[in-house]
Amino acid sequence: GAGVSQTPSNKVTEKGKYVELRCDPISGHTALYWYRQSLGQGPEFLIYFQGTGAADDSGLPNDRFFAVRPEGSVSTLKIQRTERGDSAVYLCASSLWRGQGENTGELFFGEGSRLTVL
Amino acid sequence: AQKITQTQPGMFVQEKEAVTLDCTYDTSDPSYGLFWYKQPSSGEMIFLIYQGSYDQQNATEGRYSLNFQKARKSANLVISASQLGDSAMYFCAMREGLRAGTASKLTFGTGTRLQVTL
């Protein structure tokens, strides 16, 4: 498809389990972002990639959270030893570099992965 | 200090009327961009409008316009001729450190819920 694709759309897991969330960005977008959105809140930045490397991971809340983008396209957000407080919608977005054509560097978002930790 | 402040948790507007959603921001970087996104109940984030810090004119996109007052550090969204389909959450966001060939994260506000009534 043409948009950002996220899987799974819904994930229910038990406290302490390991979870992986996948993001497939728009083809040609070199920047990829992960955000977390709790109910009634704005998206909270987690990490973003420029190509394969994490350019800014300052939003990751602790070392249970990790993300990779090994080939500069698909990314996986990994959460170890999940806690109930991790329950949220995890949004992935991609963008062009600013200056690639006439673009604002706007982020294109996927529909999110809703994580529920019981 | 909050980077992005949206002081209106909820707003009501009658169909066909105009409405202004407030946004103030805080940055010391001279090069930044301001974005507005719409998030309907379905959850997807939809880009509406962008304003660069060096843009001389206020941005407009169809029924959306951005009232950019740089000295006051405000970037209010104006929606003209409101429609029932405009009912949604609206988020203001900022990207700092705009330089060609780079990407950087967006920081979002807490959002304003707009309800359009008949």
Interface residues (C-beta under 8 A of the other chain):
Chain A: T30 A31 Y33 Y35 Q41 G42 P43 E44 F45 Y48 Q50 A55 D56 G59 V89 L91 A93 S95 L96 W97 R98 G99 T104 G105 E106 L107 F108 F109 E111 G112
Chain B: I4 G33 F35 Y37 S42 G43 E44 M45 F47 Y50 G52 F91 A93 R95 L98 R99 A100 G101 T102 A103 S104 K105 L106 T107 F108 G109 T110 G111
